């Protein structure tokens, strides 16, 4: 067998590509970053140039281009030349074994996260990390797992998933305030109502697929949001609903009264106890969602979802009822969205239509796609990177000493989000977790490499 020819590094071409990339970045970033608009005391719009920040961004793009051309692309070419089919499958099996070992450690870390944060930051400083990082990430993991049933397993592109999130939140808020029902009664009820709306959405789109399905689901999400805005007598419109009852710990409220959680257990009152309770509550809901999804995928309905995703015509030829298959995917996915919405309302104590915009649907869909369609572990990893990374930008105050006191890193989260999408498309077009374990196998279970999976979805 001949030795693979090492990839040649063309330095002149790399420099040309870096210069072109720098010029393109300069043209795009000049109005976005190089010029800052402010309003003076006379209410006049003033443009403040920021050449230093612009130069840093352009230099960063040029450096990335050189790194890609001189290091990454030649290394990838050499690996591709030396790779064989057997080596690819073996590498996939190795990654699968590492994932099985890493799963218990990740689960243990999730359960110990509040303890670790309190040990390093104390009670007062741990609320922010448990709430903004732990709870926020877990909410999006749960929503991603729900949408993963519709998009990742059944192959139905849903751009209006935030509608079910909103149905669950408003169902809990209205029923809790009007009738005084407890959180534990309304949690399953919110999921049932969201599943009902998922079935209502499923009926009109039974014959649609691809772009047409995406447009209809997008319209459904916007219709729900507009209803929430305009039905003021019921939803409060833009003002939203406030004073939503919070869940209790077996009837013990988390307040500073004599019957509160801290007083009952002889502890000093602190808001961190409620935050920890919410954290473990959403963690249990996430684990329940993951377990149910994992079991459903191995049942006939789960195999029907995957068959529908791969080829709907062949699915019908096999005698599978595509109507029930699609409706079940929409209903179950919507149910988990309703669970997440009810928890969101209980945690916030206030909801408004501004929390259920299209950007939320886009964020959840991006988590599913970037993590790897059909992969539960991929959803969790993508949610940690995207939501956790966005929240961590708030902690980068030291950048103000570099770029000025007016610099706010959170203003660039969408720019970084787009950059991450581009990098994923270049390096991992099938998602972060592109390998799959088969749901049905003969004699021996073997990991499916990404190259054998249609669009990386198997």
LUMVOTI-584502 format. One line per 2 residues: number of its first residue (from 1); for each residue x, y, z of N, C-alpha, C. Coordinates in steps of 0.02 Angstrom, whole numbers, plus 50000, padded with zeros to 5 digits. Atoms other than C-alpha are relative to their C-alpha. Example, Ala and Ser with C-alpha at 12.3 -4.5 7.8 and 13.67 -1.06 7.14 Angstrom:
BEGIN
1	50045,49941,50000,50615,49775,50390,50045,50060,50000  49958,49941,49997,50684,49947,50357,49961,50055,50037;
end
This chain:
BEGIN
1	50042,49940,50000,50000,50000,50000,50044,50062,50000  49957,49941,50003,50078,50168,49949,49988,50046,50060;
3	50004,49954,49944,50116,50294,50084,49960,50062,49978  50038,49939,50018,49996,50443,50088,50047,50059,49991;
5	49959,49942,50014,50070,50600,50014,49981,50056,50048  50016,49947,49953,50082,50736,50146,49973,50062,49965;
7	50030,49941,50029,49977,50889,50113,50051,50057,49999  49953,49945,50007,50079,51035,50048,49970,50065,50026;
9	50023,49936,49973,50066,51202,50136,50020,50055,49953  49989,49944,50046,50049,51347,50014,49997,50065,50040;
11	49998,49940,49958,50106,51497,50114,49973,50061,49964  50023,49941,50037,50073,51625,49977,49923,50000,49995;
13	50073,50004,50004,49895,51563,49954,49968,50014,50067  50027,49987,49933,49867,51565,50142,50001,50074,50016;
15	49997,49928,49987,49924,51746,50151,49947,50037,49959  50051,49968,50041,49811,51795,50006,49930,49990,50030;
17	50066,50013,49970,49661,51711,50088,49991,50039,50064  50005,49962,49938,49701,51795,50253,49987,50074,49986;
19	50012,49930,50017,49708,51966,50170,49928,50011,49977  50070,49995,50024,49542,51936,50082,49952,49995,50059;
21	50043,50007,49941,49464,51877,50245,50002,50062,50043  49995,49939,49961,49530,52031,50334,49961,50058,49968;
23	50037,49947,50034,49458,52148,50201,49924,49990,50007  50072,50015,49992,49289,52060,50208,49977,50015,50071;
25	50018,49987,49930,49289,52067,50398,49998,50075,50014  49999,49927,49990,49335,52252,50393,49936,50031,49972;
27	50061,49972,50030,49190,52290,50275,49938,49983,50039  50060,50020,49963,49064,52192,50379,50000,50031,50070;
29	49997,49978,49931,49124,52246,50551,50004,50075,50009  49995,49927,49994,49150,52430,50512,49936,50032,50024;
31	50062,49969,49973,48966,52479,50532,49975,49966,50064  50026,50036,49942,48934,52347,50666,50041,50014,50064;
33	49956,49993,49942,49084,52371,50781,50041,50064,49997  49956,49942,50006,49192,52511,50713,49966,50066,50016;
35	50037,49939,49986,49055,52641,50736,49946,49986,50052  50050,50007,49947,48951,52659,50894,49954,50060,50000;
37	50049,49946,50000,48791,52761,50894,49979,50016,50071  50023,49976,49935,48750,52865,51047,49957,50062,49990;
39	50044,49942,50002,48626,53003,51086,50027,50050,50052  49974,49950,49954,48692,53165,51160,49943,50035,50037;
41	50050,49966,49958,48602,53284,51279,49950,50039,49958  50047,49966,50044,48521,53373,51130,49959,49952,49959;
43	50039,50052,50035,48443,53208,51074,50022,49993,49927  49972,50009,50067,48557,53202,50922,50040,49935,49997;
45	49964,50063,50009,48629,53041,50853,50072,50014,49982  49928,49988,50009,48818,53039,50865,50035,49934,49987;
47	49960,50060,50016,48939,52914,50787,50068,50006,50034  49935,50003,49967,49087,52869,50896,50043,49945,49970;
49	49957,50052,50030,49228,52779,50804,50035,49959,50054  49965,50045,49954,49306,52628,50890,50054,49962,49960;
51	49950,50032,50044,49462,52593,50785,50038,49943,50034  49960,50051,49966,49552,52492,50919,49962,49934,50002;
53	50040,50061,49998,49410,52367,50941,49993,49970,49931  50005,50025,50069,49388,52354,50752,50065,49967,49978;
55	49936,50029,50019,49574,52322,50728,50011,49932,50033  49993,50064,49965,49571,52184,50859,49958,49946,49967;
57	50044,50048,50032,49423,52099,50776,50026,49978,49932  49973,50017,50066,49500,52107,50602,50063,49958,50007;
59	49940,50040,49988,49666,52043,50668,49983,49929,50022  50022,50066,49978,49574,51900,50751,49978,49958,49939;
61	50023,50036,50060,49491,51852,50585,50060,49980,49957  49940,50016,50039,49659,51861,50494,50038,49943,50032;
63	49965,50054,49966,49740,51752,50626,49965,49933,49993  50038,50062,50008,49601,51623,50616,50009,49973,49929;
65	49991,50022,50069,49618,51619,50426,50069,49968,49989  49932,50029,50006,49806,51589,50437,50004,49933,50036;
67	49999,50063,49963,49781,51455,50569,49966,49944,49961  50036,50050,50038,49654,51365,50461,50041,49978,49939;
69	49964,50017,50062,49761,51373,50303,50066,49965,50013  49933,50026,49988,49930,51332,50380,50002,49939,50046;
71	49998,50055,49951,49883,51208,50517,49941,49953,49993  50059,50043,49995,49705,51145,50520,49988,49961,49935;
73	50015,50034,50063,49675,51106,50335,50054,49949,49981  49951,50053,50014,49843,51017,50307,49995,49940,50047;
75	50006,50055,49953,49819,50916,50465,49939,49957,49984  50060,50038,50018,49643,50866,50413,50012,49960,49936;
77	49986,50036,50062,49706,50818,50239,50043,49939,50013  49958,50058,49984,49840,50706,50313,49961,49946,50036;
79	50041,50049,49964,49716,50623,50430,49952,49965,49953  50047,50031,50048,49593,50595,50288,50036,49951,49954;
81	49962,50045,50044,49729,50517,50179,50019,49936,50036  49979,50059,49963,49781,50397,50317,49942,49961,50029;
83	50057,50032,49969,49605,50352,50371,49972,49945,49955  50033,50055,50035,49525,50187,50322,49930,49990,50029;
85	50069,50012,49977,49347,50124,50341,50000,49967,50068  49997,50034,49936,49394,50008,50483,50023,50047,50056;
87	49976,49952,49950,49488,50147,50573,49945,50049,50019  50054,49954,49986,49337,50261,50558,49949,49968,50048;
89	50048,50034,49956,49221,50132,50637,50031,49989,50069  49967,50010,49936,49349,50094,50772,50003,50065,50041;
91	49999,49936,49965,49366,50279,50813,49931,50017,50027  50069,49988,49977,49176,50292,50825,49984,49958,50061;
93	50012,50043,49943,49170,50144,50944,50039,50025,50061  49961,49973,49944,49309,50221,51050,49965,50060,50031;
95	50036,49942,49974,49212,50384,51064,49938,49979,50038  50060,50024,49965,49056,50287,51112,50017,49972,50069;
97	49980,50026,49935,49150,50197,51252,50017,50057,50048  49984,49942,49958,49217,50363,51316,49936,50035,50023;
99	50063,49968,49982,49041,50434,51312,49964,49961,50054  50033,50040,49948,48974,50288,51415,50035,50009,50067;
101	49964,49989,49938,49110,50317,51544,49988,50071,50027  50008,49930,49979,49086,50506,51545,49930,50015,50026;
103	50069,49986,49980,48897,50497,51569,49990,49998,50075  50009,50000,49926,48902,50443,51754,50035,50059,50034;
105	49965,49943,49970,49031,50578,51793,49962,50064,49989  50039,49940,50014,48926,50711,51708,49937,50003,50043;
107	50060,50002,49958,48771,50654,51803,50018,50016,50073  49979,49985,49931,48866,50657,51968,50017,50073,50009;
109	49984,49928,49995,48932,50831,51932,49937,50042,50001  50063,49963,50000,48756,50891,51893,49967,50000,50068;
111	50031,50004,49933,48693,50829,52062,50042,50038,50052  49957,49968,49951,48843,50902,52154,50014,50074,49984;
113	49984,49932,50021,48846,51069,52061,49983,50052,50054  50013,49950,49947,48756,51171,52198,50048,49995,50059;
115	49954,50008,49944,48868,51096,52332,50068,50029,49983  49934,49974,50022,49025,51139,52232,49999,50076,49998;
117	50004,49927,50006,48966,51317,52198,49998,50032,50069  50004,49972,49932,48921,51348,52381,50067,49993,50036;
119	49936,50010,49967,49087,51276,52439,50051,50052,49978  49951,49951,50025,49184,51399,52329,49976,50072,50007;
121	50025,49931,50000,49070,51551,52330,49959,50019,50060  50043,49984,49943,48970,51540,52491,49927,50004,49980;
123	50072,49998,50014,48781,51552,52507,49981,50062,49960  50020,49939,50034,48768,51733,52451,50024,50003,49928;
125	49973,49996,50068,48878,51716,52298,49981,49943,49955  50016,50060,50041,48808,51549,52239,49934,50006,49964;
127	50066,49994,50031,48632,51608,52193,50007,50014,49925  49992,49981,50070,48691,51687,52031,50022,49941,49958;
129	49973,50055,50040,48787,51533,51973,49950,49943,49995  50050,50054,50002,48652,51407,52019,49941,50019,49956;
131	50059,49977,50037,48513,51512,51942,50018,50014,49927  49985,49978,50068,48592,51593,51789,50034,49947,49958;
133	49965,50052,50038,48699,51445,51741,49964,49933,50006  50029,50066,49992,48627,51286,51816,49928,49995,49976;
135	50071,50005,50017,48440,51316,51804,49987,50020,49928  50011,49976,50068,48447,51415,51642,50021,49948,49948;
137	49977,50050,50047,48549,51282,51553,49955,49939,50000  50043,50059,49996,48439,51141,51616,49932,50012,49967;
139	50063,49985,50034,48282,51228,51553,50008,49990,49925  49990,50006,50072,48354,51236,51378,50018,49928,49980;
141	49989,50071,50014,48414,51056,51389,49934,49964,49995  50066,50032,50002,48236,51003,51428,49962,50018,49936;
143	50033,49979,50061,48166,51106,51285,50033,49968,49939  49965,50032,50055,48300,51038,51169,49983,49926,49993;
145	50019,50071,50002,48258,50859,51217,49930,49991,49972  50067,50003,50027,48075,50893,51180,49998,50012,49925;
147	49998,49986,50072,48110,50970,51010,50039,49946,49963  49962,50053,50032,48234,50830,50974,49956,49943,49978;
149	50047,50052,50021,48087,50710,50965,49970,50017,49933  50034,49979,50061,48004,50812,50829,50050,50006,49942;
151	49953,49986,50053,48157,50866,50730,50052,49945,49992  49945,50047,50004,48294,50742,50773,49978,49929,49986;
153	50022,50069,50009,48194,50579,50780,49949,49993,49944  50052,50006,50051,48040,50610,50671,50017,50038,49936;
155	49981,49964,50060,48126,50729,50549,49951,50052,49978  50049,49949,50016,47988,50861,50557,50027,50068,50023;
157	49970,49936,49984,48058,51038,50550,49949,50045,50032  50047,49959,49961,47970,51141,50684,50035,50064,50021;
159	49973,49935,49982,48008,51327,50695,49956,50038,50048  50045,49967,49953,47867,51367,50815,49995,49965,50066;
161	50002,50040,49938,47914,51259,50964,49988,50043,50061  50009,49956,49942,47912,51410,51079,49926,50009,50017;
163	50072,49995,49986,47721,51410,51062,49979,49952,50055  50017,50049,49948,47709,51252,51168,50031,50021,50067;
165	49968,49971,49941,47830,51331,51292,49955,50053,50031  50045,49947,49976,47712,51480,51304,49935,49972,50027;
167	50063,50031,49976,47557,51370,51321,50009,49972,50070  49987,50028,49933,47634,51280,51470,50007,50054,50052;
169	49989,49946,49951,47688,51443,51553,49935,50036,50017  50063,49964,49987,47522,51533,51532,49948,49955,50031;
171	50047,50046,49968,47422,51378,51578,50012,49997,50075  49983,50002,49929,47514,51366,51743,49982,50067,50034;
173	50011,49934,49969,47505,51554,51777,49926,50014,50010  50071,49983,49996,47319,51574,51740,49963,49954,50049;
175	50036,50046,49957,47260,51417,51829,50023,50007,50073  49976,49992,49931,47371,51446,51981,49972,50063,50032;
177	50026,49938,49972,47313,51626,52003,49924,50000,50006  50073,49997,50000,47130,51596,51962,49970,49949,50048;
179	50031,50053,49960,47094,51431,52048,50043,49979,50060  49958,50017,49943,47240,51417,52169,50027,49930,50000;
181	49973,50067,50004,47298,51248,52105,50075,50001,50016  49929,50005,49983,47469,51189,52164,50041,49984,49938;
183	49953,50013,50055,47622,51170,52055,49998,49927,49979  49997,50071,50016,47616,50980,52066,49938,49977,49963;
185	50060,50015,50039,47438,50977,51999,50004,50029,49930  50000,49965,50064,47471,51101,51860,50057,49978,49955;
187	49945,50023,50043,47636,51026,51799,49976,49949,49949  50025,50046,50052,47554,50875,51715,49944,50030,49958;
189	50054,49969,50038,47403,50979,51665,50027,50046,49945  49969,49957,50051,47514,51106,51575,50028,49958,49943;
191	49975,50044,50052,47598,50963,51483,49944,49972,49956  50057,50027,50039,47429,50891,51431,49972,50053,49954;
193	50025,49946,50043,47368,51060,51367,50047,50015,49943  49952,49988,50053,47528,51086,51270,49998,49943,49949;
195	50006,50056,50046,47512,50911,51196,49937,50006,49957  50062,49989,50039,47333,50954,51143,50012,50049,49944;
197	49984,49952,50052,47397,51106,51050,50049,49972,49950  49956,50033,50048,47533,50999,50974,49962,49957,49951;
199	50043,50039,50045,47399,50884,50903,49963,50047,49952  50035,49953,50043,47303,51035,50838,50046,50027,49945;
201	49952,49980,50052,47460,51092,50748,50015,49943,49953  49982,50057,50042,47494,50917,50684,49950,49986,49945;
203	50051,50016,50051,47329,50896,50591,50008,50040,49936  49995,49963,50063,47351,51040,50466,50064,49987,49961;
205	49936,50008,50033,47531,50992,50426,50015,49928,49983  49987,50071,50013,47509,50806,50397,50027,49988,49930;
207	49978,50010,50069,47538,50825,50210,50059,50046,49981  49946,49953,50014,47677,50955,50225,50067,49971,50021;
209	49933,50020,49982,47863,50930,50232,50049,50055,49978  49947,49954,50021,48024,51029,50216,49983,50073,50016;
211	50009,49928,49990,48009,51217,50192,49928,50018,50016  50070,49984,49987,47819,51216,50190,49982,49985,50073;
213	50013,50016,49930,47813,51130,50359,50032,50053,50045  49966,49950,49959,47939,51255,50428,49961,50066,50001;
215	50038,49937,50003,47834,51404,50368,49937,49996,50042  50062,50007,49962,47673,51337,50444,50014,49999,50075;
217	49984,50002,49928,47753,51298,50613,50025,50068,50024  49978,49932,49982,47837,51469,50613,49939,50045,50009;
219	50060,49960,49994,47667,51549,50582,49960,49982,50063  50036,50021,49939,47590,51446,50723,50031,50032,50062;
221	49968,49968,49943,47719,51511,50845,49985,50074,50005  50015,49929,49999,47688,51691,50793,49927,50013,50016;
223	50072,49992,49984,47498,51668,50803,49990,49995,50076  50007,50007,49927,47513,51608,50984,50026,50063,50034;
225	49971,49940,49968,47624,51757,51027,49953,50060,49991  50045,49944,50012,47503,51881,50946,49936,49993,50041;
227	50058,50011,49957,47357,51802,51039,50016,50021,50072  49981,49980,49932,47451,51825,51202,50005,50075,50008;
229	49994,49927,49997,47481,52008,51160,49932,50033,49998  50063,49964,50012,47305,52053,51103,49943,49978,50044;
231	50054,50021,49955,47196,51950,51221,50016,50026,50070  49977,49966,49940,47227,52076,51358,49960,49978,50061;
233	50042,50019,49943,47080,52024,51469,50022,49935,50032  49979,50065,49974,47151,51849,51488,50074,49999,50018;
235	49928,50007,49991,47339,51864,51469,50035,50062,50026  49967,49938,49978,47372,52045,51518,50038,50035,49946;
237	49965,49968,50055,47448,52085,51348,50074,50006,50014  49929,49988,49989,47621,52161,51353,50018,50003,50074;
239	49986,49996,49927,47604,52187,51541,50013,49932,50031  49987,50067,49975,47605,51999,51565,49960,49983,50063;
241	50033,50024,49938,47554,51906,51722,50053,49999,50055  49953,49998,49943,47640,51940,51888,49968,49968,50061;
243	50024,50030,49938,47624,51869,52062,49981,49927,49992  50015,50071,50011,47624,51689,52000,50023,49960,50062;
245	49980,50038,49940,47624,51568,52150,50061,49955,49986  49939,50041,50005,47789,51479,52180,49986,49931,50030;
247	50008,50066,49969,47800,51292,52216,50031,49998,50070  49976,50007,49931,47830,51239,52396,50033,49932,50010;
249	49967,50063,49984,47933,51102,52477,49954,49961,50047  50049,50040,49963,47795,50980,52531,49958,50045,50046;
251	50042,49954,49964,47687,51127,52584,50037,50053,50040  49960,49950,49962,47829,51227,52664,50024,50054,49952;
253	49979,49947,50047,47852,51396,52577,50071,50023,50014  49931,49974,49993,48022,51474,52547,49996,50075,50014;
255	50003,49929,49981,47995,51638,52640,50032,50009,50069  49967,49983,49937,48058,51726,52795,49954,49995,50060;
257	50047,50006,49944,47905,51689,52902,50019,49943,50047  49986,50053,49952,47900,51573,53051,49984,49931,49973;
259	50015,50065,50030,47825,51435,52944,50039,49988,49936  49960,50007,50060,47955,51457,52806,50050,49943,50006;
261	49953,50056,50004,48084,51330,52751,50058,50009,50049  49942,49989,49957,48229,51409,52845,49981,49994,50074;
263	50020,50003,49929,48132,51427,53009,49982,49929,50021  50020,50068,49983,48062,51250,53003,50061,49956,50012;
265	49940,50041,49994,48235,51174,52980,50055,50033,50041  49951,49968,49956,48323,51294,53098,50058,50031,49964;
267	49947,49970,50040,48424,51383,52962,49990,50075,49996  50004,49929,50012,48465,51564,52932,49968,50013,49931;
269	50035,49989,50062,48350,51634,52798,50047,50023,49944  49961,49982,50059,48428,51645,52624,49961,49980,49938;
271	50035,50018,50062,48356,51648,52448,50031,49940,49964  49967,50054,50035,48480,51513,52398,49963,49934,50008;
273	50036,50063,49990,48369,51376,52471,49947,49989,49946  50049,50006,50054,48230,51412,52347,50035,49986,49934;
275	49963,50010,50062,48359,51420,52206,50024,49928,49994  49977,50069,50001,48431,51251,52254,49941,49953,49988;
277	50059,50042,50010,48256,51177,52263,49980,50001,49926  50017,49995,50071,48218,51243,52088,50051,49962,49956;
279	49948,50034,50040,48384,51174,52024,49987,49925,49999  50011,50072,49999,48350,50997,52082,49933,49980,49970;
281	50065,50014,50032,48170,51008,52022,50008,49997,49925  49992,50001,50073,48219,51052,51844,50049,49945,49980;
283	49955,50056,50016,48361,50925,51851,49961,49934,49997  50042,50060,50002,48235,50788,51892,49955,49999,49938;
285	50041,49996,50060,48122,50848,51751,50041,49984,49937  49956,50015,50058,48268,50842,51629,50016,49926,49996;
287	49984,50072,50000,48316,50666,51682,49938,49959,49981  50061,50034,50020,48134,50612,51666,49988,50005,49925;
289	50008,49990,50073,48125,50687,51491,50049,49956,49962  49949,50040,50034,48287,50601,51440,49983,49926,50004;
291	50016,50071,49992,48231,50433,51510,49941,49980,49957  50059,50016,50040,48060,50438,51427,50018,50000,49926;
293	49980,49998,50070,48137,50488,51261,50042,49939,49982  49957,50059,50012,48268,50350,51275,49958,49936,49995;
295	50043,50060,50003,48133,50220,51309,49955,50001,49938  50044,49995,50058,48017,50284,51173,50038,49983,49935;
297	49962,50012,50061,48156,50274,51044,50009,49925,49988  49991,50072,50007,48172,50087,51077,49934,49963,49993;
299	50065,50029,50010,47986,50056,51065,49981,50005,49926  50021,49996,50071,47894,50030,50898,49985,50071,49978;
301	50015,49932,50021,47838,50212,50900,50064,50038,49985  49936,49967,50013,48018,50270,50911,50031,49978,49935;
303	49974,50024,50065,48071,50159,50766,49958,50027,49943  50042,49970,50052,47922,50226,50668,50021,50072,49988;
305	49976,49932,50009,47985,50403,50700,50063,50001,49956  49938,50002,50038,48156,50358,50632,49988,49978,49928;
307	50017,50021,50068,48081,50269,50482,49967,50058,49962  50032,49942,50031,47974,50423,50446,50052,50052,49981;
309	49947,49951,50014,48128,50533,50456,50041,49980,49939  49957,50021,50054,48228,50428,50334,49965,50001,49933;
311	50035,50003,50064,48095,50400,50200,49925,49990,50014  50071,50004,49984,47910,50438,50219,49963,49953,49952;
313	50033,50044,50048,47861,50345,50060,50013,49927,50018  49985,50068,49979,47951,50187,50115,49965,49983,50065;
315	50035,50010,49936,47873,50211,50287,49927,49980,49987  50069,50018,50017,47699,50205,50210,49997,49932,49967;
317	49999,50064,50034,47746,50057,50102,50006,49942,50049  49993,50051,49948,47790,49961,50260,49937,49993,50043;
319	50062,50005,49963,47615,49990,50327,49997,50041,50063  49999,49958,49941,47660,50119,50458,49951,50057,49991;
321	50048,49946,50002,47522,50243,50497,50037,50066,50012  49962,49938,49994,47611,50407,50461,49961,50054,50037;
323	50040,49950,49964,47466,50509,50530,50010,49995,50075  49989,50010,49929,47479,50434,50704,50072,50013,50019;
325	49930,49990,49985,47668,50439,50694,50017,50073,50007  49986,49928,49997,47675,50625,50657,49965,50033,50060;
327	50037,49969,49945,47540,50670,50782,50031,49982,50068  49968,50020,49937,47625,50570,50920,50065,50039,50012;
329	49937,49962,49992,47791,50658,50886,49985,50072,50021  50017,49931,49982,47710,50831,50892,49972,50003,50071;
331	50032,49998,49934,47608,50788,51048,50051,49989,50056  49952,50015,49947,47750,50712,51150,50052,50056,50005;
333	49953,49945,49999,47874,50847,51099,49970,50063,50032  50034,49942,49971,47746,50982,51142,49989,49991,50075;
335	50012,50012,49929,47710,50900,51310,50062,50019,50041  49939,49982,49963,47891,50918,51365,50012,50075,49998;
337	49997,49927,50002,47887,51099,51305,49953,50031,50050  50046,49975,49949,47734,51125,51415,50027,49992,50070;
339	49968,50009,49934,47826,51052,51564,50051,50055,50013  49950,49948,49992,47969,51172,51534,49969,50069,50010;
341	50033,49936,49992,47849,51319,51517,49970,50010,50069  50028,49995,49933,47760,51281,51680,50055,50011,50052;
343	49945,49988,49954,47926,51271,51771,50027,50071,49993  49976,49932,50011,47982,51434,51691,49956,50051,50035;
345	50046,49954,49967,47825,51523,51753,50006,49996,50076  49994,50008,49928,47844,51451,51928,50066,50029,50026;
347	49935,49974,49979,48027,51500,51936,50002,50076,49997  49995,49928,50009,48007,51678,51870,49949,50037,50043;
349	50053,49963,49966,47843,51725,51955,49969,50053,49957  50026,49950,50047,47811,51837,51805,50014,49976,49929;
351	49990,50018,50071,47786,51800,51619,49968,50053,49957  50027,49954,50049,47752,51907,51467,50015,49973,49931;
353	49986,50025,50067,47747,51879,51278,50071,50010,49977  49931,49988,50021,47924,51948,51265,50045,49941,50013;
355	49959,50059,49985,47989,51784,51336,49990,49944,49950  50017,50055,50045,47916,51682,51192,50001,50024,49928;
357	49991,49976,50068,47981,51760,51032,50031,49946,49956  49972,50048,50048,48045,51674,50876,50072,49983,50016;
359	49930,50013,49984,48224,51692,50938,50007,49942,50048  49997,50057,49955,48185,51567,51075,49994,49935,49961;
361	50006,50060,50042,48127,51440,50945,50064,49988,49961  49938,50007,50037,48283,51474,50842,50056,49975,50044;
363	49948,50022,49954,48394,51451,50994,49992,49925,50017  50011,50070,49983,48313,51285,51041,50016,49956,49940;
365	49985,50039,50060,48323,51223,50861,50075,49996,49988  49927,50000,50009,48506,51274,50852,50033,49952,50049;
367	49973,50048,49952,48540,51173,51010,49993,49929,49975  50012,50067,50026,48463,51019,50930,50046,49985,49941;
369	49961,50012,50061,48554,51040,50764,50074,49998,50016  49929,49999,49985,48724,51086,50835,50021,49941,50043;
371	49983,50057,49959,48718,50947,50963,50003,49935,49961  50003,50063,50039,48681,50816,50830,49929,49974,50001;
373	50071,50017,50003,48506,50775,50770,49988,49929,50025  50016,50064,49971,48436,50634,50874,50043,49980,50059;
375	49955,50016,49945,48574,50638,51006,49981,50038,50063  50016,49967,49937,48525,50672,51186,50062,50031,50032;
377	49939,49971,49972,48704,50697,51243,50021,50062,49962  49983,49941,50040,48732,50817,51099,49958,50060,50019;
379	50044,49945,49978,48582,50921,51154,50027,50031,50065  49974,49975,49936,48654,50935,51330,50065,50039,49990;
381	49936,49966,50011,48828,50983,51268,49988,50067,49964  50013,49938,50037,48760,51112,51144,49967,50052,50045;
383	50032,49952,49955,48649,51191,51278,50050,50029,50049  49948,49974,49954,48796,51205,51397,50044,50051,49965;
385	49956,49954,50036,48904,51288,51264,49964,50064,49981  50035,49941,50025,48772,51406,51195,49972,50042,50056;
387	50031,49962,49946,48674,51456,51350,50051,50019,50053  49949,49985,49951,48818,51441,51471,50051,50051,49975;
389	49954,49951,50028,48933,51535,51353,49971,50070,49998  50033,49935,50000,48807,51676,51334,49997,50030,50069;
391	50002,49974,49932,48786,51691,51521,50069,50019,50026  49932,49985,49975,48974,51688,51549,50026,50066,49974;
393	49979,49935,50027,48993,51843,51440,49988,50055,50051  50015,49948,49950,48915,51941,51584,50056,50004,50052;
395	49948,50001,49950,49064,51893,51692,50067,50027,49975  49937,49977,50029,49197,51962,51574,50008,50075,50008;
397	49994,49928,49988,49209,52133,51656,50071,50025,49986  49931,49977,50011,49398,52137,51632,50009,50028,49929;
399	49994,49975,50068,49368,52171,51447,49987,50075,49996  50013,49928,49999,49308,52345,51494,50064,50040,50008;
401	49936,49966,49992,49485,52389,51545,50040,50000,49936  49965,50004,50064,49543,52339,51370,49967,50043,49947;
403	50036,49966,50054,49406,52410,51258,49961,50061,50024  50035,49941,49976,49338,52549,51369,49943,49982,50047;
405	50052,50013,49950,49210,52567,51508,49931,49989,49970  50065,50008,50032,49065,52570,51383,49992,49933,49966;
407	50003,50065,50035,49107,52398,51313,49959,49950,50040  50043,50051,49969,48975,52266,51351,50004,49936,49959;
409	49992,50061,50040,49019,52089,51297,49934,49967,49980  50063,50032,50017,48837,52034,51299,49970,50026,49935;
411	50026,49973,50063,48802,52147,51150,50024,49961,49939  49970,50037,50056,48907,52030,51043,49984,49925,50003;
413	50015,50071,49992,48826,51867,51094,49973,49970,49934  50025,50026,50063,48734,51848,50928,50055,49994,49948;
415	49942,50005,50045,48895,51884,50833,50041,49937,50015  49964,50061,49980,48983,51747,50932,49959,49938,49985;
417	50043,50056,50017,48833,51635,50907,50005,49982,49926  49992,50012,50072,48846,51656,50718,50069,49971,49984;
419	49933,50028,50010,49034,51623,50725,50002,49927,50020  50002,50070,49979,49002,51464,50822,49964,49956,49949;
421	50037,50038,50051,48875,51407,50692,50044,49986,49940  49956,50009,50058,49001,51435,50552,50054,49948,50015;
423	49947,50048,49983,49138,51339,50644,49973,49929,50004  50029,50066,49996,49021,51194,50678,49987,49973,49929;
425	50012,50022,50069,48971,51187,50494,50064,49980,49964  49936,50017,50032,49155,51181,50445,50028,49936,50029;
427	49965,50055,49968,49219,51056,50572,49955,49940,50015  50046,50055,49982,49067,50954,50626,49932,50012,49968;
429	50064,49984,50034,48930,50973,50495,49942,49957,50022  50054,50044,49976,48832,50828,50570,49985,50011,50075;
431	50012,49986,49930,48835,50902,50745,50057,49976,50044  49946,50017,49953,48945,50883,50898,50003,49925,50012;
433	50002,50073,49992,48888,50702,50923,49970,49971,49936  50023,50023,50066,48879,50625,50750,49992,49925,49996;
435	50008,50073,50000,48887,50440,50796,49935,49981,50036  50063,50023,49971,48733,50340,50845,50005,49927,50021;
437	50009,50070,49982,48692,50180,50936,49935,49976,49969  50062,50023,50033,48566,50077,50836,49948,49979,50051;
439	50054,50021,49956,48395,50048,50914,49982,49927,49989  50013,50071,50014,48379,49878,50831,50063,49970,49969;
441	49939,50030,50025,48524,49759,50797,49992,49924,50002  50000,50072,50005,48558,49576,50756,50063,49972,50032;
443	49946,50035,49964,48666,49474,50877,50047,50048,50037  49949,49958,49969,48788,49616,50912,49985,50073,49986;
445	50013,49929,50006,48766,49801,50944,50064,50037,49981  49941,49964,50023,48889,49910,50846,49982,50073,49989;
447	50011,49929,50010,48908,50097,50841,50000,50017,49926  50006,49978,50069,48857,50180,50678,50043,50062,49991;
449	49958,49942,50013,48991,50298,50612,49961,50054,49964  50036,49943,50028,48940,50470,50552,49992,49994,49924;
451	50002,50004,50073,48980,50431,50369,49945,49953,49975  50053,50046,50021,48846,50294,50367,49931,50024,50021;
453	50063,49974,49976,48710,50404,50440,49976,50054,49952  50028,49951,50046,48595,50502,50326,49997,50067,50035;
455	49998,49933,49972,48629,50686,50361,50021,50000,50073  49979,50003,49931,48704,50629,50525,49944,49993,50049;
457	50058,50000,49957,48533,50592,50597,49983,49932,50029  50022,50066,49981,48531,50406,50629,50003,49985,50073;
end
